[in-house]
Amino acid sequence: MGYHTFDAGRADKLEDAQQRYRSLSAEELRWALSASRDETVADLGSGTGFYTDDVAPGVDHVYAVDIQEAMHDYYREKGVPDNVDLVTSGIDDLPFDSSSLDAAFSTMTYHEFASDEALSEIARVLKSGGTLAIADWAASGSGRNGPPVDERFSADEATDALRQHGFTVEFEAVRPETFLLVGSAE
């Protein structure tokens, strides 16, 4: 099971582009998703919509999924693009039809929801061949930023979990503080 969720009272910290893009750039996320204009994508753990805003211009529709309504309130105040719907839900019980999403991504939130139930749900809602991109804090990191090291997963642990839920991991990169995985659903 995952760990705590980010404190919505500190949501403004999630808008620090200089800090956020050190972990994952907008270009790298768009590359990992390889989404096209006619696709429907979900941002799993969307928070303030920081990365949702980077993906939205290049796709047909984005579902910004977050368990905290307060994060959606922050996003509404900031301004939600027309092709983004806010969805308040846990990742372990997604309100989408089976095989309805072309892609999904999680940026620095995998450690919050990592569970068999959540990964099964993601596999259920993605179309066959659909892309899942996960960027998260690495267990091998220092812990200076992000969650405590004991709440993180290694890229190998996340890769094993994805494979156990029917994903083929096509790309893996481990950095000093983070990792990026790109997989496809069966």
GROMACS elastic network, one bead per residue, 0.5 to 0.9 nm:
[ bonds ]
;  ai    aj funct       b0    kb
    1   111     6  0.84264   500
    1   112     6  0.79657   500
    1   113     6  0.66013   500
    1   114     6  0.54552   500
    1   116     6  0.77936   500
    1   117     6  0.89199   500
    2     5     6  0.88404   500
    2   110     6  0.75884   500
    2   111     6  0.52230   500
    2   115     6  0.63421   500
    2   151     6  0.77551   500
    2   152     6  0.88050   500
    3   111     6  0.62376   500
    3   113     6  0.69786   500
    3   114     6  0.81905   500
    3   151     6  0.63091   500
    3   152     6  0.86359   500
    4     7     6  0.86765   500
    4   111     6  0.84359   500
    4   112     6  0.58108   500
    4   113     6  0.86760   500
    4   147     6  0.88634   500
    4   151     6  0.86047   500
    5     8     6  0.84864   500
    5    67     6  0.85789   500
    5    68     6  0.85956   500
    5   109     6  0.80685   500
    5   111     6  0.89630   500
    5   112     6  0.57609   500
    5   113     6  0.85269   500
    6     9     6  0.86658   500
    6    10     6  0.78928   500
    6    11     6  0.81098   500
    6    47     6  0.84423   500
    6   109     6  0.86269   500
    6   112     6  0.83732   500
    6   147     6  0.88514   500
    7    10     6  0.56336   500
    7    11     6  0.70188   500
    8    12     6  0.85770   500
    8    47     6  0.80992   500
    8    48     6  0.89433   500
    8    68     6  0.74228   500
    8    69     6  0.89622   500
    8    70     6  0.61147   500
    8    71     6  0.58906   500
    8    74     6  0.85950   500
    9    12     6  0.79961   500
    9    70     6  0.82294   500
    9    71     6  0.88033   500
   10    13     6  0.57583   500
   10    14     6  0.76688   500
   11    14     6  0.54179   500
   11    15     6  0.74080   500
   11    47     6  0.75619   500
   11    48     6  0.66450   500
   11    70     6  0.88928   500
   11    71     6  0.70139   500
   11    74     6  0.73953   500
   12    15     6  0.54397   500
   12    16     6  0.75516   500
   12    48     6  0.80725   500
   12    74     6  0.84753   500
   13    16     6  0.58113   500
   14    17     6  0.79976   500
   14    19     6  0.86526   500
   14    20     6  0.72891   500
   14    47     6  0.78528   500
   14    48     6  0.68758   500
   14    49     6  0.89712   500
   14    50     6  0.71522   500
   15    18     6  0.89120   500
   15    19     6  0.86585   500
   15    20     6  0.76251   500
   15    48     6  0.73919   500
   15    49     6  0.87469   500
   15    50     6  0.62384   500
   16    19     6  0.55062   500
   16    20     6  0.60497   500
   16    21     6  0.85091   500
   16    50     6  0.89927   500
   17    20     6  0.50140   500
   17    21     6  0.57475   500
   17    22     6  0.83700   500
   17    50     6  0.83588   500
   18    21     6  0.56174   500
   18    22     6  0.65613   500
   19    22     6  0.54208   500
   19    23     6  0.72781   500
   20    23     6  0.55966   500
   20    24     6  0.65509   500
   20    25     6  0.76025   500
   20    50     6  0.88079   500
   21    26     6  0.70696   500
   22    25     6  0.67535   500
   23   108     6  0.86678   500
   23   135     6  0.81785   500
   23   136     6  0.84212   500
   23   137     6  0.85155   500
   23   175     6  0.87102   500
   23   177     6  0.76556   500
   23   178     6  0.65370   500
   23   179     6  0.86682   500
   24    27     6  0.83495   500
   24    28     6  0.65036   500
   24    29     6  0.67925   500
   24   107     6  0.79785   500
   24   135     6  0.72500   500
   24   178     6  0.85862   500
   24   180     6  0.84407   500
   25    28     6  0.51737   500
   25    29     6  0.63209   500
   25    30     6  0.86880   500
   26    29     6  0.51833   500
   26    30     6  0.61990   500
   26    31     6  0.85522   500
   26    51     6  0.71144   500
   26    54     6  0.59265   500
   26    55     6  0.78163   500
   27    30     6  0.51683   500
   27    31     6  0.60683   500
   27    32     6  0.85821   500
   27    54     6  0.84968   500
   28    32     6  0.61015   500
   28    33     6  0.86584   500
   29    32     6  0.50462   500
   29    33     6  0.62564   500
   29    34     6  0.85327   500
   29    51     6  0.83272   500
   29    54     6  0.84384   500
   29    55     6  0.79558   500
   29   105     6  0.84652   500
   29   107     6  0.88177   500
   29   133     6  0.77337   500
   29   135     6  0.85670   500
   30    33     6  0.51850   500
   30    34     6  0.59656   500
   30    35     6  0.71284   500
   30    54     6  0.78565   500
   30    55     6  0.64732   500
   30    58     6  0.84129   500
   31    34     6  0.50973   500
   31    35     6  0.80806   500
   32    35     6  0.84377   500
   32   105     6  0.89860   500
   32   131     6  0.82637   500
   32   132     6  0.83852   500
   32   133     6  0.61279   500
   32   134     6  0.89209   500
   32   171     6  0.86083   500
   32   180     6  0.86975   500
   32   181     6  0.83294   500
   32   182     6  0.62058   500
   33    36     6  0.88906   500
   33    41     6  0.89826   500
   33    55     6  0.88763   500
   33   103     6  0.67900   500
   33   104     6  0.77451   500
   33   105     6  0.75504   500
   33   131     6  0.62351   500
   33   132     6  0.71745   500
   33   133     6  0.62872   500
   33   182     6  0.77988   500
   34   103     6  0.88454   500
   34   131     6  0.80736   500
   35    38     6  0.82499   500
   35    39     6  0.63837   500
   35    40     6  0.85055   500
   35    41     6  0.80899   500
   35    55     6  0.86494   500
   35    58     6  0.73038   500
   35    59     6  0.65435   500
   35   102     6  0.79000   500
   35   103     6  0.72708   500
   35   131     6  0.84499   500
   36    39     6  0.56470   500
   36    40     6  0.89197   500
   36    58     6  0.64694   500
   36    59     6  0.56151   500
   36    60     6  0.79155   500
   37    40     6  0.86681   500
   37    57     6  0.82952   500
   37    58     6  0.54099   500
   37    60     6  0.52550   500
   37    61     6  0.86256   500
   38    58     6  0.87293   500
   38    59     6  0.58847   500
   38    61     6  0.79444   500
   39    58     6  0.88404   500
   39    59     6  0.54332   500
   39    60     6  0.52673   500
   39    61     6  0.66194   500
   39    62     6  0.86040   500
   39   101     6  0.77534   500
   39   102     6  0.58000   500
   39   103     6  0.77119   500
   40    59     6  0.66838   500
   40    60     6  0.58645   500
   40    62     6  0.58181   500
   40    63     6  0.78609   500
   40   100     6  0.79425   500
   40   101     6  0.54733   500
   40   102     6  0.54465   500
   40   103     6  0.67603   500
   40   104     6  0.86366   500
   41    55     6  0.86251   500
   41    56     6  0.86875   500
   41    59     6  0.75339   500
   41    60     6  0.82238   500
   41    61     6  0.62704   500
   41    63     6  0.63361   500
   41    64     6  0.87562   500
   41   101     6  0.58342   500
   41   102     6  0.58833   500
   41   104     6  0.52852   500
   41   105     6  0.78254   500
   42    46     6  0.86434   500
   42    52     6  0.85932   500
   42    61     6  0.84215   500
   42    62     6  0.53955   500
   42    64     6  0.59996   500
   42    65     6  0.68340   500
   42   101     6  0.72144   500
   42   102     6  0.85659   500
   42   103     6  0.65704   500
   42   105     6  0.64137   500
   42   106     6  0.86421   500
   43    46     6  0.52569   500
   43    49     6  0.84167   500
   43    51     6  0.79956   500
   43    52     6  0.63351   500
   43    55     6  0.89846   500
   43    62     6  0.70468   500
   43    63     6  0.61341   500
   43    65     6  0.58194   500
   43    66     6  0.83352   500
   43   103     6  0.89185   500
   43   104     6  0.58576   500
   43   105     6  0.51443   500
   43   106     6  0.60009   500
   43   107     6  0.80935   500
   44    47     6  0.87777   500
   44    63     6  0.83317   500
   44    64     6  0.67530   500
   44    65     6  0.51223   500
   44    66     6  0.66142   500
   44    90     6  0.87953   500
   44    91     6  0.68826   500
   44   104     6  0.68711   500
   44   105     6  0.58920   500
   44   107     6  0.77712   500
   44   109     6  0.76360   500
   44   110     6  0.84866   500
   45    49     6  0.89941   500
   45    64     6  0.74165   500
   45    65     6  0.55419   500
   45    67     6  0.72400   500
   45    68     6  0.89800   500
   45    90     6  0.84791   500
   45    91     6  0.79449   500
   45   105     6  0.86577   500
   45   106     6  0.62953   500
   45   107     6  0.74044   500
   45   108     6  0.83177   500
   45   109     6  0.58529   500
   45   110     6  0.81809   500
   45   112     6  0.85266   500
   45   113     6  0.85817   500
   46    49     6  0.52631   500
   46    50     6  0.74884   500
   46    51     6  0.73603   500
   46    52     6  0.66743   500
   46    63     6  0.87535   500
   46    64     6  0.52653   500
   46    65     6  0.55285   500
   46    66     6  0.54794   500
   46    71     6  0.81118   500
   46    72     6  0.85511   500
   46    86     6  0.89471   500
   46   106     6  0.76375   500
   46   107     6  0.78496   500
   46   109     6  0.84837   500
   47    50     6  0.73974   500
   47    51     6  0.89466   500
   47    52     6  0.89951   500
   47    64     6  0.80233   500
   47    65     6  0.79565   500
   47    66     6  0.60739   500
   47    67     6  0.86803   500
   47    68     6  0.78391   500
   47    70     6  0.87737   500
   47    71     6  0.51058   500
   47    72     6  0.69572   500
   47    74     6  0.84194   500
   47    75     6  0.77066   500
   48    51     6  0.84231   500
   48    52     6  0.84285   500
   48    71     6  0.54564   500
   48    72     6  0.65752   500
   48    73     6  0.84002   500
   48    74     6  0.59925   500
   48    76     6  0.86270   500
   48    78     6  0.81967   500
   49    53     6  0.59271   500
   49    54     6  0.86880   500
   49    64     6  0.70045   500
   49    71     6  0.83850   500
   49    72     6  0.81192   500
   49    74     6  0.87961   500
   49    75     6  0.59853   500
   49    78     6  0.88893   500
   49    80     6  0.79328   500
   50    53     6  0.56592   500
   50    54     6  0.71201   500
   50    75     6  0.86046   500
   51    54     6  0.50045   500
   51    55     6  0.64945   500
   51    56     6  0.86861   500
   51   107     6  0.76257   500
   52    55     6  0.52519   500
   52    56     6  0.59443   500
   52    62     6  0.73406   500
   52    63     6  0.84968   500
   52    64     6  0.67557   500
   52    84     6  0.80991   500
   53    56     6  0.53604   500
   53    57     6  0.73468   500
   53    80     6  0.80220   500
   53    81     6  0.73445   500
   53    84     6  0.87468   500
   54    57     6  0.68833   500
   54    58     6  0.82105   500
   55    58     6  0.58438   500
   55    59     6  0.68548   500
   55    62     6  0.79046   500
   56    59     6  0.55856   500
   56    60     6  0.74721   500
   56    61     6  0.68416   500
   56    62     6  0.61653   500
   56    81     6  0.73462   500
   56    82     6  0.89985   500
   56    83     6  0.68302   500
   56    84     6  0.70009   500
   57    60     6  0.79852   500
   57    61     6  0.89931   500
   57    81     6  0.85355   500
   57    83     6  0.83608   500
   58    61     6  0.89991   500
   59    62     6  0.73589   500
   59    83     6  0.84520   500
   60    83     6  0.67230   500
   61    82     6  0.88190   500
   61    83     6  0.50138   500
   61    84     6  0.59626   500
   61    85     6  0.79281   500
   62    83     6  0.63200   500
   62    85     6  0.64212   500
   62    86     6  0.86319   500
   63    83     6  0.85723   500
   63    84     6  0.57028   500
   63    86     6  0.59633   500
   63    87     6  0.64769   500
   64    72     6  0.84721   500
   64    84     6  0.66689   500
   64    85     6  0.60575   500
   64    87     6  0.58495   500
   64    88     6  0.83205   500
   65    72     6  0.88440   500
   65    85     6  0.84842   500
   65    86     6  0.62228   500
   65    88     6  0.58262   500
   65    89     6  0.62489   500
   65    90     6  0.77683   500
   65    91     6  0.78557   500
   65    94     6  0.85955   500
   66    69     6  0.72119   500
   66    71     6  0.72046   500
   66    72     6  0.74325   500
   66    86     6  0.79064   500
   66    87     6  0.64422   500
   66    88     6  0.52034   500
   66    89     6  0.57923   500
   66    90     6  0.67259   500
   66    91     6  0.80854   500
   67    70     6  0.89166   500
   67    71     6  0.83235   500
   67    87     6  0.81865   500
   67    88     6  0.51708   500
   67    90     6  0.50440   500
   67    91     6  0.79315   500
   68    71     6  0.55102   500
   68    72     6  0.70623   500
   68    88     6  0.65963   500
   68    89     6  0.79302   500
   68    90     6  0.88207   500
   69    72     6  0.50686   500
   69    73     6  0.62658   500
   69    74     6  0.87640   500
   69    87     6  0.87056   500
   69    88     6  0.61426   500
   69    89     6  0.89746   500
   70    74     6  0.63336   500
   70    75     6  0.86867   500
   71    74     6  0.51048   500
   71    75     6  0.62918   500
   71    76     6  0.86770   500
   72    76     6  0.60445   500
   72    77     6  0.85897   500
   72    86     6  0.66513   500
   72    87     6  0.82805   500
   72    88     6  0.78964   500
   73    76     6  0.50777   500
   73    77     6  0.63313   500
   73    78     6  0.86788   500
   74    77     6  0.52178   500
   74    78     6  0.63007   500
   74    79     6  0.86828   500
   75    79     6  0.60234   500
   75    80     6  0.62611   500
   75    86     6  0.88976   500
   76    79     6  0.50042   500
   76    80     6  0.56536   500
   76    86     6  0.89846   500
   77    80     6  0.80833   500
   80    83     6  0.82838   500
   80    84     6  0.65326   500
   80    85     6  0.81913   500
   80    86     6  0.85698   500
   81    84     6  0.55389   500
   81    85     6  0.85566   500
   82    85     6  0.80014   500
   87    94     6  0.89973   500
   87    95     6  0.83463   500
   89    92     6  0.82686   500
   89    93     6  0.68596   500
   89    94     6  0.63192   500
   89    95     6  0.74987   500
   90    93     6  0.57167   500
   90    94     6  0.65964   500
   90   113     6  0.79353   500
   90   118     6  0.81657   500
   91    94     6  0.56178   500
   91   113     6  0.65906   500
   91   114     6  0.88955   500
   91   117     6  0.82063   500
   91   118     6  0.51709   500
   91   119     6  0.81006   500
   91   121     6  0.70385   500
   91   122     6  0.74894   500
   92   113     6  0.76759   500
   92   115     6  0.78271   500
   92   116     6  0.83403   500
   92   117     6  0.51130   500
   92   119     6  0.73774   500
   92   120     6  0.77123   500
   92   121     6  0.57952   500
   92   122     6  0.80093   500
   93    96     6  0.88823   500
   93   117     6  0.79534   500
   93   118     6  0.72071   500
   93   121     6  0.65474   500
   94    97     6  0.85849   500
   94   118     6  0.85269   500
   94   121     6  0.65468   500
   94   122     6  0.78757   500
   94   125     6  0.78783   500
   95   125     6  0.89839   500
   96    99     6  0.84783   500
   96   100     6  0.67319   500
   96   101     6  0.81984   500
   96   125     6  0.62868   500
   97   100     6  0.54682   500
   97   101     6  0.84514   500
   97   124     6  0.82298   500
   97   125     6  0.61377   500
   98   101     6  0.81717   500
   98   121     6  0.88384   500
   98   123     6  0.86830   500
   98   124     6  0.52698   500
   98   126     6  0.69952   500
   98   127     6  0.76847   500
   99   102     6  0.79749   500
   99   123     6  0.82965   500
   99   124     6  0.62070   500
   99   128     6  0.70301   500
   99   130     6  0.86823   500
  100   124     6  0.87140   500
  100   125     6  0.55317   500
  100   126     6  0.60046   500
  100   127     6  0.60484   500
  101   104     6  0.72598   500
  101   125     6  0.58849   500
  101   127     6  0.57950   500
  101   130     6  0.72259   500
  102   125     6  0.87684   500
  102   126     6  0.59750   500
  102   127     6  0.57342   500
  102   128     6  0.84527   500
  102   129     6  0.80876   500
  102   131     6  0.67015   500
  103   126     6  0.64492   500
  103   127     6  0.79037   500
  103   129     6  0.89545   500
  103   130     6  0.51805   500
  103   132     6  0.57701   500
  103   133     6  0.80667   500
  103   184     6  0.87356   500
  104   122     6  0.79470   500
  104   126     6  0.75859   500
  104   130     6  0.80015   500
  104   131     6  0.63597   500
  104   133     6  0.64891   500
  104   134     6  0.86030   500
  105   131     6  0.81363   500
  105   132     6  0.55513   500
  105   134     6  0.56895   500
  105   135     6  0.80688   500
  106   109     6  0.58807   500
  106   110     6  0.62384   500
  106   132     6  0.81262   500
  106   133     6  0.64028   500
  106   135     6  0.62156   500
  106   136     6  0.77112   500
  107   110     6  0.72500   500
  107   133     6  0.82541   500
  107   134     6  0.60962   500
  107   136     6  0.59770   500
  108   111     6  0.73867   500
  108   112     6  0.85015   500
  108   134     6  0.78128   500
  108   135     6  0.56950   500
  108   137     6  0.60583   500
  108   146     6  0.81117   500
  108   178     6  0.84529   500
  109   112     6  0.52312   500
  109   113     6  0.69234   500
  109   114     6  0.86244   500
  109   134     6  0.84509   500
  109   135     6  0.79752   500
  109   136     6  0.63588   500
  109   137     6  0.83706   500
  110   113     6  0.55091   500
  110   114     6  0.55556   500
  110   134     6  0.69751   500
  110   135     6  0.76105   500
  110   136     6  0.60811   500
  110   137     6  0.84367   500
  110   152     6  0.86926   500
  110   153     6  0.85185   500
  110   158     6  0.86685   500
  111   114     6  0.55371   500
  111   136     6  0.71476   500
  111   137     6  0.77070   500
  111   147     6  0.85971   500
  111   151     6  0.66908   500
  111   152     6  0.56706   500
  111   153     6  0.65812   500
  112   151     6  0.84645   500
  112   152     6  0.88709   500
  113   118     6  0.65986   500
  113   119     6  0.87427   500
  114   117     6  0.83524   500
  114   118     6  0.64625   500
  114   119     6  0.71261   500
  114   153     6  0.89379   500
  114   158     6  0.83902   500
  114   161     6  0.86974   500
  115   118     6  0.52569   500
  115   119     6  0.62391   500
  115   120     6  0.84868   500
  115   161     6  0.85366   500
  116   119     6  0.52626   500
  116   120     6  0.59842   500
  116   121     6  0.85454   500
  116   161     6  0.78857   500
  116   164     6  0.89375   500
  116   165     6  0.78320   500
  117   120     6  0.51448   500
  117   121     6  0.61982   500
  117   122     6  0.87378   500
  118   121     6  0.50583   500
  118   122     6  0.62561   500
  118   123     6  0.86415   500
  119   122     6  0.50702   500
  119   123     6  0.61656   500
  119   124     6  0.85283   500
  119   161     6  0.79096   500
  119   162     6  0.71174   500
  119   165     6  0.64241   500
  120   123     6  0.50927   500
  120   124     6  0.61014   500
  120   125     6  0.88271   500
  120   165     6  0.61549   500
  120   166     6  0.87061   500
  121   125     6  0.62970   500
  121   126     6  0.86683   500
  122   125     6  0.53945   500
  122   126     6  0.62180   500
  122   132     6  0.84684   500
  122   185     6  0.89451   500
  123   126     6  0.54736   500
  123   127     6  0.81207   500
  123   128     6  0.87580   500
  123   130     6  0.89302   500
  123   165     6  0.68747   500
  123   166     6  0.71603   500
  123   167     6  0.76611   500
  123   185     6  0.62569   500
  123   186     6  0.80577   500
  124   127     6  0.78828   500
  124   185     6  0.89559   500
  126   129     6  0.79027   500
  126   130     6  0.54663   500
  126   131     6  0.76736   500
  126   132     6  0.83429   500
  126   184     6  0.89066   500
  126   185     6  0.66597   500
  126   186     6  0.89851   500
  127   131     6  0.85233   500
  127   185     6  0.69853   500
  127   186     6  0.81333   500
  128   131     6  0.88907   500
  128   184     6  0.77810   500
  128   185     6  0.53800   500
  128   186     6  0.50864   500
  129   167     6  0.89901   500
  129   183     6  0.89073   500
  129   184     6  0.52198   500
  129   186     6  0.58105   500
  130   183     6  0.82514   500
  130   184     6  0.53206   500
  130   185     6  0.52824   500
  130   186     6  0.79789   500
  131   182     6  0.70007   500
  131   183     6  0.57457   500
  131   185     6  0.65322   500
  132   167     6  0.84686   500
  132   181     6  0.80082   500
  132   182     6  0.57573   500
  132   183     6  0.51532   500
  132   184     6  0.59619   500
  132   185     6  0.74732   500
  133   180     6  0.72207   500
  133   181     6  0.57038   500
  133   183     6  0.64169   500
  133   184     6  0.87123   500
  134   158     6  0.89711   500
  134   179     6  0.79566   500
  134   180     6  0.56356   500
  134   181     6  0.51553   500
  134   182     6  0.64745   500
  134   183     6  0.85223   500
  135   178     6  0.68766   500
  135   179     6  0.55653   500
  135   181     6  0.64352   500
  135   182     6  0.87630   500
  136   152     6  0.81720   500
  136   153     6  0.82703   500
  136   155     6  0.86958   500
  136   177     6  0.85642   500
  136   178     6  0.54448   500
  136   179     6  0.56462   500
  136   180     6  0.67651   500
  136   181     6  0.88674   500
  137   140     6  0.85599   500
  137   141     6  0.71654   500
  137   143     6  0.86604   500
  137   145     6  0.86574   500
  137   146     6  0.66451   500
  137   147     6  0.75343   500
  137   149     6  0.83734   500
  137   152     6  0.62058   500
  137   153     6  0.74397   500
  137   154     6  0.83038   500
  137   177     6  0.58658   500
  137   179     6  0.64653   500
  138   141     6  0.53189   500
  138   142     6  0.88068   500
  138   143     6  0.89616   500
  138   149     6  0.77674   500
  138   152     6  0.59574   500
  138   153     6  0.59095   500
  138   154     6  0.53060   500
  138   155     6  0.67358   500
  138   174     6  0.75997   500
  138   175     6  0.78428   500
  138   176     6  0.77219   500
  138   177     6  0.54373   500
  138   179     6  0.57433   500
  139   142     6  0.82948   500
  139   143     6  0.84961   500
  139   148     6  0.88698   500
  139   149     6  0.54994   500
  139   150     6  0.71034   500
  139   151     6  0.77475   500
  139   155     6  0.79778   500
  139   177     6  0.79545   500
  139   178     6  0.81528   500
  140   143     6  0.86802   500
  140   149     6  0.75005   500
  140   152     6  0.84687   500
  140   153     6  0.84274   500
  140   154     6  0.67462   500
  140   175     6  0.89796   500
  140   176     6  0.72837   500
  140   177     6  0.69316   500
  140   178     6  0.82852   500
  141   144     6  0.81565   500
  141   145     6  0.88683   500
  141   149     6  0.68360   500
  141   152     6  0.88203   500
  141   175     6  0.83750   500
  141   176     6  0.57488   500
  141   178     6  0.69671   500
  142   145     6  0.77941   500
  142   148     6  0.87460   500
  142   149     6  0.70810   500
  142   176     6  0.79846   500
  142   177     6  0.67067   500
  143   146     6  0.63894   500
  143   147     6  0.66374   500
  143   148     6  0.54680   500
  143   149     6  0.53144   500
  143   150     6  0.89791   500
  143   177     6  0.77924   500
  144   147     6  0.84770   500
  144   148     6  0.82266   500
  144   177     6  0.89237   500
  145   148     6  0.82376   500
  145   177     6  0.82209   500
  146   149     6  0.84340   500
  146   177     6  0.88602   500
  147   150     6  0.81883   500
  147   151     6  0.63749   500
  147   152     6  0.70625   500
  148   151     6  0.55247   500
  148   152     6  0.70334   500
  149   152     6  0.53298   500
  149   153     6  0.83244   500
  150   153     6  0.81237   500
  153   156     6  0.80783   500
  153   157     6  0.60838   500
  153   158     6  0.64890   500
  154   157     6  0.51398   500
  154   158     6  0.63220   500
  154   159     6  0.85163   500
  154   174     6  0.88270   500
  154   178     6  0.89429   500
  154   179     6  0.79135   500
  155   158     6  0.51234   500
  155   159     6  0.59481   500
  155   160     6  0.85153   500
  155   172     6  0.75397   500
  155   173     6  0.80462   500
  155   174     6  0.68639   500
  155   178     6  0.85979   500
  155   179     6  0.60475   500
  155   180     6  0.76915   500
  155   181     6  0.75310   500
  156   160     6  0.60603   500
  156   161     6  0.85376   500
  157   160     6  0.51831   500
  157   161     6  0.62107   500
  157   162     6  0.86862   500
  158   161     6  0.50654   500
  158   162     6  0.61776   500
  158   163     6  0.86466   500
  158   181     6  0.82765   500
  159   162     6  0.51403   500
  159   163     6  0.61974   500
  159   164     6  0.86283   500
  159   167     6  0.87784   500
  159   168     6  0.88480   500
  159   169     6  0.67307   500
  159   172     6  0.83510   500
  159   181     6  0.74279   500
  159   183     6  0.88313   500
  160   163     6  0.51595   500
  160   164     6  0.61886   500
  160   165     6  0.87937   500
  161   164     6  0.51245   500
  161   165     6  0.65343   500
  161   167     6  0.88133   500
  162   165     6  0.52001   500
  162   166     6  0.65806   500
  162   167     6  0.52890   500
  162   168     6  0.75046   500
  162   169     6  0.74550   500
  162   183     6  0.78946   500
  163   166     6  0.52181   500
  163   168     6  0.60552   500
  163   169     6  0.71199   500
  163   183     6  0.89064   500
  164   167     6  0.73404   500
  165   185     6  0.86824   500
  166   184     6  0.85019   500
  166   185     6  0.62318   500
  166   186     6  0.57173   500
  167   183     6  0.58761   500
  167   184     6  0.53562   500
  167   186     6  0.59990   500
  168   182     6  0.85130   500
  168   183     6  0.52283   500
  168   184     6  0.52762   500
  168   185     6  0.65906   500
  168   186     6  0.73404   500
  169   172     6  0.73996   500
  169   181     6  0.69156   500
  169   182     6  0.58530   500
  169   184     6  0.65816   500
  170   181     6  0.76591   500
  170   182     6  0.56847   500
  170   183     6  0.52548   500
  170   184     6  0.73031   500
  171   180     6  0.77212   500
  171   181     6  0.55819   500
  171   182     6  0.50228   500
  171   183     6  0.69180   500
  172   179     6  0.72856   500
  172   180     6  0.57024   500
  172   182     6  0.66400   500
  172   183     6  0.89579   500
  173   178     6  0.84887   500
  173   179     6  0.55068   500
  173   180     6  0.51933   500
  173   181     6  0.66761   500
  174   177     6  0.79748   500
  174   178     6  0.61892   500
  174   180     6  0.65768   500
  174   181     6  0.87898   500
  175   178     6  0.51516   500
  175   179     6  0.57038   500
  175   180     6  0.83357   500
  176   179     6  0.82879   500
